[in-house]
Amino acid sequence: MPIAAVEDSRGIHVHNHPMDALTATAAVRGLLTLLHDEAPAAEFEAVVDSVRAAGISPALLTEVDAAYATAMRLRDALREHRRREAELAALNDTIGDLAALRDVDAVLSAIVHRARSLLGSDTAYLSLQDTDAGDTYVRVTAGAVSPRFRQLRMAIGDCIGGLVAERGTPFVTADYFADIGFRHTSRLDEGVGDEGLVAMLAVPLVVDDTVIGVLWASDRRPRVFRPGEVSLLTALAAHASVAIDNANLLAETRSAIAELADAHAGARAHSASIERAAAAHDRFTGLVLAGAGVDDVVRAVGELVGGDASVLLGPDAGSATDATDPDFAAARVQALATGRGARVGNVDVVPVAAGTEWFGVLVRRGESNPPDSTASDMRTLERAAMIVALLLFFRRSADEAEHRLAGELVRDILAAPSRDRRAIGDRAARFGADLNRPHVVVVVQVPGADRSRVASAAWHLAATSGGMAGEIDGGVVLLLPETDPSASARRAATEIGHALGRPATAGAAGPAPDPDAIPDRYAEAGRCVAALRALGRSGEGASADELGFLGVLLADTKDIAGIVHATLGPLLDYDATRGAELTRTAAAYFDSGRSLARTRTVLHVHINTVTQRLDRIASLLGADWREPDRELQIRLALHLRGMLPK
């Protein structure tokens, strides 16, 4: 059908086509279909564009545009309605979840996570009132990354949180730092800035008309929170307040029940503890009366309290295991500091002491048996440690008496061994010694050490070797049934020094074939130890045979280094300042029998170099340095220098 065209008063061509009405009707029906299918806005616009492209009449196009506008409003209304339905459903789910929670921390965490989810915010957090401090503090967060922000506290009336807590009404800001509707503080602004927050919505948590905290939703960009979102967070806050109050009441009830249960359990445990303590007391008393030893008490400890028990003796007892057993190390330090038992992990350490006398520690490893008897077990361990200390004290007193008798015997042997050899032999036999065997005489000196501890260490070494020991002239003398004086001296210096924690110097001589030879060997051993100290070799052990004539020569000499420097000083100084080897050349020359050829070979230098060095030595020491008297003095000084510590 032909289309008639007319021109209106504005010069616009208006087409009247029979299909215009059908096109417009189809367009409206299409908009309704898109509305039903929840299509995106672009598809609505495409329908209108197709109608315009069809060239329908302006009047019908106006109707289509009106239908498009109405459809878009209906679309927004439906979307808002569905959003509200989703929010209400989520809110109902949240209410159900909160009602199922019983732990306060779990309730608070669920609240902030649901708030963040419902509002789609970057962060959500909850602050609570601190009635003691008179302010509010951030208790739990979701989405926050700044530790500084999570530790914020707000005074009542300060910033948004303080204002909401004071007024009990919601507060909304699209831009925190630009908003002047509340009182800013530098500390809170810095914390908010550290987290990067901009838009904030805060609603009060109210219980019985009292604000107990504030629930927040915040974004890191400007955002205008809609009234519906404010209402949603307010509704969540109302339910959250009830959940928090219920959780608090439940926690208080549980705490009260737990306190009653603890009191009842404590009474039963106390009664059981008294019974266990009485049993332990009876057991330890019976052991002491029966003449039991430390090992018997330790076994009883294991039977009474379970675990593995042991006693470590000495001032540094157990220090060697500190690096491999940190629990023991920590318990040991605590016990030493307090003087009481200490438990770290599964290790108990209790000091073993009598008054100010420290013997060591009692150690128990393992769980208490039963598990809730830790306190009573510690009292049992402390009682056992006291019993062990008394036994050790008694044993030490007996040992000291035996040591005194042994010391008297040693002094008698050194004074007049042949006066009554049979009686001396019988006395020695009572200490397990056989004077018919050859004996090495060892003299040990430990300057500054406690004499009783030195004597005890020496007696222990002698007793374990089948010998005897005694205090003589400020030192200790050991008579050991051995044949190698050098080995005996080194062992005595090492073991006694280790026991005392300081250097012990030991000189030995022998072996003495019979008691009559012991006094002479004692004199040699004394000169040997004096020579060692004169040489600056304190803390070492040597025999008279090792030192030879030096032991005799140096027994009463103190300044060996001074003697060496007085003789060889010019050579030593020349070598030190010029990096020469004149001292070594002189020693090689004498040791080679004054042979230039052999000296050259020893030093690995040309023979002319040897000649030049000998001339330099003569210019420093004098032309008579090779004369017999000077040679002996120089050679002795060279020998002494070689024996001094490097």
C-alpha positions in Angstrom: 0.0 0.0 0.0 1.4 3.4 -0.9 2.5 5.7 1.9 1.2 9.2 1.9 3.6 11.9 3.2 2.6 15.3 4.4 4.6 18.1 5.9 3.6 19.7 9.2 4.1 23.2 10.1 7.7 22.5 11.3 8.6 21.0 8.0 8.8 17.5 9.4 7.5 14.7 7.3 4.9 12.5 9.1 4.3 9.1 7.7 0.9 7.5 8.2 1.3 3.8 7.6 -1.2 1.1 8.5 1.6 -0.9 10.1 2.6 1.8 12.6 0.0 0.7 15.2 1.1 -2.9 14.9 4.8 -1.9 15.3 4.1 0.2 18.4 2.0 -2.6 19.9 4.8 -5.2 19.2 7.3 -2.8 20.8 5.2 -2.4 24.0 4.7 -6.2 24.2 8.5 -6.7 23.8 9.1 -4.3 26.7 6.8 -6.3 28.8 8.5 -9.5 27.9 11.9 -8.1 28.7 10.5 -6.8 32.0 9.3 -10.3 32.8 12.7 -11.9 31.8 14.6 -9.4 33.9 16.6 -8.4 30.9 19.4 -5.8 31.1 18.7 -2.1 30.3 20.5 -2.3 26.9 17.8 -4.7 25.5 15.1 -2.2 26.5 16.9 0.5 24.7 17.3 -1.7 21.6 13.5 -2.1 21.3 13.0 1.7 21.3 15.8 2.1 18.8 14.2 -0.4 16.5 10.9 1.4 16.6 12.6 4.7 15.8 14.3 3.0 12.9 11.0 1.7 11.6 9.8 5.4 11.2 6.5 5.2 12.9 4.5 8.3 13.6 5.6 10.7 16.3 2.5 10.2 18.3 3.0 6.4 18.4 6.8 6.9 19.1 5.9 9.1 22.1 3.7 6.4 23.4 6.5 3.8 23.0 8.9 6.2 24.8 6.4 6.5 27.7 6.0 2.8 27.8 9.8 2.4 27.9 10.1 4.9 30.8 7.3 3.0 32.7 9.0 -0.3 32.0 12.3 1.0 33.4 10.7 2.3 36.6 8.9 -1.1 37.0 12.2 -2.8 36.4 14.0 -0.7 39.1 11.1 -1.2 41.5 11.1 -5.0 41.0 14.9 -5.1 41.4 14.7 -3.1 44.6 11.9 -5.4 45.8 14.0 -8.5 45.1 17.0 -6.9 46.8 14.9 -6.2 49.9 13.6 -9.7 49.8 17.2 -11.0 49.6 18.3 -8.7 52.4 15.4 -9.8 54.6 16.1 -13.5 53.8 19.8 -12.9 54.7 18.8 -11.1 57.8 16.5 -14.0 58.9 19.4 -16.4 58.2 21.7 -14.3 60.3 19.2 -14.2 63.1 19.0 -18.0 63.0 22.8 -18.3 62.9 23.3 -15.9 65.8 20.7 -17.8 67.9 22.6 -21.0 67.4 25.9 -19.5 68.6 26.9 -19.6 72.2 30.4 -18.2 72.3 30.7 -14.4 72.6 33.7 -14.2 70.2 31.9 -16.4 67.7 28.8 -14.2 67.9 30.8 -11.0 67.4 32.7 -12.5 64.4 29.5 -13.7 62.8 27.9 -10.2 63.2 30.7 -8.3 61.4 31.0 -10.8 58.6 27.3 -10.8 57.9 27.2 -7.0 58.0 30.0 -6.8 55.5 28.2 -9.4 53.3 24.7 -7.7 53.5 25.9 -4.2 52.6 28.7 -5.3 50.3 31.1 -3.0 52.1 34.9 -3.2 52.0 35.1 -3.6 55.8 32.8 -4.2 58.8 33.7 -4.0 62.4 32.3 -3.8 65.9 33.3 -1.6 68.8 32.2 -2.2 72.4 32.0 0.0 75.5 34.7 -0.3 78.1 32.9 0.7 81.3 36.1 0.7 83.3 38.0 2.9 80.9 35.0 5.0 80.0 35.5 4.7 76.2 34.9 2.3 73.3 37.4 0.0 71.5 37.4 -2.0 68.3 36.7 -5.6 69.3 36.4 -7.5 66.0 36.9 -6.7 62.3 36.2 -8.2 58.9 38.2 -6.9 55.9 40.5 -4.6 58.0 44.2 -4.9 57.3 45.8 -2.2 59.5 47.0 -3.4 63.0 46.9 0.3 64.1 43.2 0.6 63.1 42.3 -2.6 64.9 43.7 -1.2 68.2 41.8 2.1 68.1 39.9 3.4 71.2 37.4 6.2 71.1 36.3 8.5 73.9 32.6 9.0 74.3 31.6 11.9 72.0 34.8 11.7 69.8 34.5 11.0 66.1 31.6 8.9 64.7 31.9 6.0 67.1 31.9 8.1 70.2 29.0 10.2 68.8 26.9 7.2 68.1 27.7 5.7 71.5 26.7 8.9 73.2 23.5 9.6 71.2 22.3 6.1 70.4 21.4 7.0 66.8 22.9 5.9 63.5 25.4 8.1 61.7 26.2 8.1 57.9 29.0 9.9 56.1 30.0 9.6 52.4 33.4 11.1 53.0 34.9 10.8 56.6 37.6 13.4 56.2 35.5 16.0 54.5 32.6 15.7 57.0 32.5 18.3 59.7 29.4 17.0 61.4 31.4 15.3 64.2 34.5 16.0 66.3 37.7 14.8 64.7 40.8 13.8 66.7 44.2 13.4 65.2 44.8 9.9 66.7 41.5 8.5 65.3 41.9 10.2 61.9 45.4 8.7 61.6 44.0 5.3 62.3 41.2 5.7 59.8 43.6 7.0 57.2 46.0 4.1 57.9 43.1 1.7 56.9 42.2 3.9 54.0 38.5 4.2 54.9 36.3 7.0 53.4 32.5 6.2 53.6 31.1 5.0 56.9 27.8 3.8 58.3 27.6 3.3 62.1 24.6 2.1 64.1 24.3 1.6 67.8 24.0 -1.8 69.6 21.5 -1.3 72.4 20.5 -3.6 75.2 17.9 -2.5 77.7 18.1 1.2 76.5 21.9 1.1 77.1 24.3 1.4 74.2 26.8 -1.4 74.5 28.7 -0.8 71.3 28.6 0.3 67.6 28.3 -1.8 64.4 30.1 -0.3 61.4 30.1 -0.8 57.6 32.8 1.2 55.7 34.2 1.6 52.2 37.6 2.8 51.0 35.9 5.1 48.4 33.1 7.7 48.6 29.7 6.0 48.9 26.2 7.2 49.8 24.5 4.6 52.0 20.8 4.4 51.1 18.1 4.7 53.8 17.3 1.0 53.1 20.9 0.0 53.9 20.8 2.1 57.1 17.6 0.3 58.1 19.1 -3.1 57.2 22.2 -2.5 59.4 20.1 -1.1 62.2 17.9 -4.3 62.1 21.0 -6.4 62.1 22.3 -4.4 65.1 19.1 -4.9 67.0 19.2 -8.7 66.6 23.0 -8.7 67.2 22.5 -6.8 70.5 20.2 -9.6 71.7 22.6 -12.3 70.6 25.5 -10.6 72.3 23.5 -10.2 75.5 22.4 -13.8 75.4 26.0 -15.0 74.8 27.2 -12.9 77.7 24.6 -14.3 80.0 25.4 -17.8 78.8 29.1 -17.2 79.4 28.4 -15.9 82.9 26.3 -18.9 83.7 28.9 -21.2 82.4 31.6 -19.4 84.3 29.6 -19.7 87.5 29.0 -23.4 86.9 32.6 -23.9 86.1 33.7 -22.1 89.3 31.4 -24.4 91.4 32.8 -27.4 89.6 36.4 -26.2 90.1 35.7 -25.6 93.8 34.3 -29.1 94.2 37.2 -30.6 92.2 39.6 -28.5 94.3 38.2 -29.9 97.5 38.5 -33.4 96.3 42.0 -32.8 94.9 43.0 -31.3 98.2 41.8 -34.3 100.1 43.6 -36.6 97.7 46.7 -34.5 98.0 46.7 -34.8 101.8 46.4 -38.5 101.5 49.3 -38.7 98.9 51.5 -36.4 101.0 50.9 -38.6 104.1 51.8 -41.7 102.1 54.9 -40.1 100.8 55.9 -39.0 104.3 55.5 -42.4 105.7 57.4 -44.0 102.8 60.4 -41.6 103.1 60.5 -41.9 106.9 60.6 -45.6 106.6 63.5 -45.5 104.1 65.6 -43.2 106.3 65.0 -45.4 109.4 65.9 -48.5 107.5 69.3 -46.9 106.4 68.4 -46.5 102.8 70.5 -44.5 100.4 69.8 -41.8 97.8 69.1 -44.4 95.1 66.4 -46.0 97.2 64.7 -42.6 97.7 64.9 -41.9 94.0 63.2 -45.2 93.2 60.5 -44.4 95.7 59.9 -41.1 94.0 59.2 -42.8 90.7 56.8 -45.2 92.4 54.9 -42.4 94.2 54.6 -39.8 91.5 55.4 -41.7 88.3 57.9 -40.8 85.6 61.6 -41.2 85.6 63.4 -39.7 88.6 67.1 -39.0 89.0 69.4 -36.9 91.1 72.1 -34.7 89.5 74.9 -33.6 91.9 77.3 -30.7 91.7 77.0 -26.9 91.4 76.5 -27.1 87.7 74.3 -30.2 87.8 72.7 -30.8 84.4 74.2 -27.8 82.7 75.6 -30.0 80.0 72.1 -31.1 78.8 70.7 -27.5 78.7 71.3 -27.2 75.0 69.6 -30.5 74.1 66.6 -30.2 76.6 65.1 -26.7 76.6 62.4 -27.7 79.1 64.9 -29.0 81.6 67.1 -25.9 81.1 64.2 -23.5 81.7 63.0 -25.5 84.8 66.5 -25.6 86.1 67.0 -21.9 85.8 63.7 -21.2 87.5 64.5 -23.7 90.4 67.9 -22.1 90.9 66.4 -18.6 91.0 63.6 -19.4 93.4 65.0 -22.2 95.5 61.7 -24.1 94.9 60.6 -26.8 92.5 59.8 -25.8 89.0 57.9 -27.6 86.2 58.3 -26.8 82.4 56.7 -29.1 79.9 57.0 -32.6 81.3 60.1 -31.9 83.4 60.2 -31.2 87.1 63.4 -29.8 88.7 63.7 -29.4 92.5 66.8 -28.0 94.3 68.6 -30.5 96.6 69.9 -28.3 99.4 70.4 -28.3 103.2 70.3 -24.7 104.4 72.8 -22.8 102.2 74.5 -26.0 101.2 73.8 -26.8 97.6 74.1 -30.4 96.5 72.4 -30.5 93.1 68.9 -31.1 91.7 66.2 -33.8 91.8 64.7 -34.3 88.3 61.5 -36.0 87.3 60.5 -36.5 83.7 57.0 -37.5 82.6 53.3 -36.8 83.2 51.8 -36.7 86.7 49.9 -39.7 87.8 47.0 -39.0 88.0 47.3 -36.1 85.6 45.6 -33.6 88.0 48.1 -34.2 90.8 50.8 -31.8 89.6 50.7 -29.6 92.7 50.8 -32.5 95.2 53.5 -34.2 93.2 55.6 -31.1 93.4 55.2 -31.2 97.2 56.2 -34.8 97.2 59.3 -34.0 95.1 60.3 -31.2 97.3 60.0 -33.5 100.4 62.0 -36.1 98.6 64.7 -33.5 97.7 64.9 -32.5 101.4 65.4 -36.2 102.4 68.1 -36.6 99.7 69.8 -33.5 100.9 69.9 -34.9 104.5 71.2 -38.2 103.3 73.9 -36.5 101.3 74.8 -34.3 104.2 75.1 -37.3 106.5 77.2 -39.1 103.9 79.4 -36.2 103.4 80.0 -35.9 107.2 81.0 -39.5 107.3 83.2 -39.1 104.2 84.9 -36.0 105.8 85.7 -38.1 108.9 87.1 -40.8 106.7 89.1 -38.2 104.8 90.6 -36.9 108.0 91.7 -40.3 109.0 93.2 -41.0 105.6 94.9 -37.6 105.7 96.5 -38.4 109.0 97.7 -41.7 107.6 99.3 -40.0 104.6 101.0 -37.5 106.9 102.4 -40.3 109.0 103.7 -42.1 105.9 105.5 -38.9 104.7 106.9 -38.2 108.2 108.2 -41.7 109.3 107.1 -44.6 107.2 109.4 -47.1 108.8 108.4 -46.3 112.3 105.8 -48.9 112.4 105.4 -50.3 108.9 102.9 -53.1 110.0 100.6 -50.7 111.7 100.7 -48.3 108.8 100.0 -51.1 106.4 97.0 -52.2 108.4 95.6 -48.7 108.5 96.1 -48.3 104.8 94.3 -51.7 104.2 91.2 -50.3 106.0 91.0 -47.7 103.2 91.5 -50.3 100.5 95.1 -49.4 99.8 98.0 -51.9 99.6 101.3 -50.2 100.4 103.3 -53.3 99.3 102.5 -52.2 95.7 104.5 -49.4 93.9 102.9 -46.0 94.3 103.1 -42.8 92.4 103.2 -39.7 94.6 101.2 -36.7 93.1 101.1 -33.2 94.6 98.2 -31.1 93.4 97.8 -27.3 94.0 94.6 -25.3 93.2 95.2 -21.7 94.3 92.0 -19.9 95.5 89.8 -23.1 95.7 88.0 -24.2 98.7 90.3 -26.5 100.6 87.5 -29.0 101.6 86.4 -29.3 98.0 90.0 -29.8 96.8 90.4 -32.5 99.4 87.1 -34.1 98.5 88.0 -34.2 94.7 91.4 -35.6 95.5 90.0 -38.3 97.8 87.4 -39.3 95.2 90.2 -39.7 92.6 92.3 -41.7 95.0 89.5 -43.9 96.2 88.5 -44.8 92.6 92.1 -45.8 91.9 92.7 -47.8 95.1 94.9 -45.2 96.7 94.8 -42.5 99.4 94.9 -38.7 99.6 95.4 -36.1 102.3 95.9 -32.4 102.8 99.6 -31.4 103.3 101.0 -27.8 103.4 98.1 -26.1 101.6 97.9 -28.7 98.8 96.8 -32.3 98.5 99.0 -35.4 98.2 97.7 -38.5 96.4 99.3 -42.0 96.7 98.2 -43.9 93.6 99.0 -47.6 93.0 100.3 -46.8 89.5 103.6 -46.9 87.6 103.4 -44.0 85.1 103.9 -40.7 87.0 103.4 -38.5 83.9 100.0 -40.1 83.2 99.0 -39.9 86.9 99.9 -36.2 87.0 97.9 -35.3 83.9 94.9 -37.3 85.0 94.9 -35.7 88.5 95.2 -32.2 86.9 92.4 -32.9 84.5 89.9 -34.6 86.8 90.4 -32.4 89.9 90.4 -29.2 87.7 87.1 -30.3 86.1 85.5 -31.1 89.4 86.4 -27.7 90.9 85.9 -25.7 87.7 89.3 -24.1 87.9 92.9 -25.0 86.8 94.7 -27.6 89.0 98.5 -28.1 88.7 99.8 -31.5 89.4 103.4 -32.7 89.8 104.2 -36.4 90.2 107.2 -38.6 91.0 107.8 -42.3 91.3 106.9 -45.0 91.4 108.0 -45.6 95.0 108.7 -49.3 95.5 107.8 -49.3 99.2 106.6 -46.9 101.9 110.2 -45.9 102.8 110.7 -44.3 99.3 107.5 -42.3 99.4 108.9 -39.2 101.3 111.7 -38.7 98.7 109.2 -39.1 95.9 106.9 -36.6 97.7 109.8 -34.0 97.7 110.4 -34.6 94.0 106.7 -34.2 93.2 106.6 -31.0 95.2 109.6 -29.5 93.3 107.9 -30.6 90.0 104.6 -28.8 90.8 106.6 -25.7 91.9 108.5 -25.7 88.6 105.3 -26.0 86.6 103.9 -23.0 88.2 107.2 -21.1 87.8 107.1 -21.9 84.1 103.6 -20.5 83.9 102.1 -23.9 83.1 99.4 -23.8 85.8 96.6 -26.2 85.1 98.9 -28.8 83.6 100.3 -32.1 85.0 103.8 -33.4 84.6 106.3 -35.7 86.2 109.7 -35.0 87.7 111.3 -37.1 85.0 109.7 -35.0 82.3 111.2 -31.7 83.6 114.6 -33.3 84.5 117.1 -30.9 86.0 114.7 -27.9 85.4 112.5 -29.3 88.1 115.4 -28.9 90.6 116.6 -25.7 89.1 113.3 -23.9 89.0 111.4 -25.2 92.0 111.9 -22.0 93.9 112.2 -19.6 90.9 109.3 -17.5 89.9 110.2 -15.1 87.1 111.3 -17.5 84.3 110.3 -15.1 81.5 112.4 -12.4 83.1 115.4 -14.7 83.2 114.9 -15.6 79.5 114.6 -11.9 78.5 117.6 -10.8 80.6 119.8 -13.3 78.6 118.2 -13.2 75.1 116.6 -9.8 75.2 118.7 -8.2 72.4 118.0 -11.1 70.1 114.3 -11.2 70.9 113.9 -7.5 70.4 115.8 -7.6 67.1 113.7 -10.4 65.8 110.5 -8.8 66.9 111.2 -5.4 65.3 112.9 -6.7 62.0 111.2 -10.0 61.5 114.6 -11.7 61.7 115.5 -15.2 63.1 118.6 -14.6 65.2 117.1 -16.4 68.2 116.3 -19.5 66.1 119.8 -19.3 64.4 121.5 -19.3 67.8 119.5 -22.3 69.0 120.2 -24.2 65.7 124.0 -23.3 65.9 124.4 -24.7 69.4 122.2 -27.7 68.7 124.3 -28.5 65.6 127.5 -28.6 67.6 128.6 -25.2 66.2 128.8 -26.6 62.7 128.0 -24.0 60.1 127.2 -26.6 57.5 124.7 -28.5 59.7 123.3 -25.1 60.9 122.7 -24.1 57.2 121.0 -27.4 56.6 118.6 -27.0 59.6 117.7 -23.4 58.7 117.6 -24.1 54.9 119.7 -21.0 54.1 123.0 -20.3 52.5 126.1 -20.7 54.6 127.0 -17.0 54.1 123.6 -16.1 55.6 124.5 -18.2 58.7 127.8 -16.4 59.0 126.2 -13.0 58.7 123.6 -13.9 61.4 126.3 -15.2 63.8 128.2 -11.9 63.3 124.9 -10.0 64.1 124.4 -12.1 67.2 127.9 -11.3 68.4 127.3 -7.6 67.9 124.1 -7.8 70.0 125.2 -10.2 72.8 129.0 -9.5 72.9 132.0 -11.1 71.3 132.2 -13.6 74.2 128.8 -15.1 73.5 130.4 -18.4 72.5 132.6 -18.7 75.5 131.7 -21.7 77.7 130.2 -19.8 80.5 128.1 -17.5 78.3 127.2 -20.4 76.0 125.8 -22.4 79.0 123.8 -19.4 80.1 122.5 -18.7 76.6 121.7 -22.4 75.9 119.8 -22.6 79.2 117.8 -19.5 78.3 117.0 -20.9 74.9 115.9 -24.2 76.5 113.7 -22.4 79.0 112.2 -20.3 76.3 111.1 -23.4 74.4 109.3 -24.7 77.6 107.3 -21.5 78.2 103.7 -21.3 76.9 103.7 -20.3 73.3 
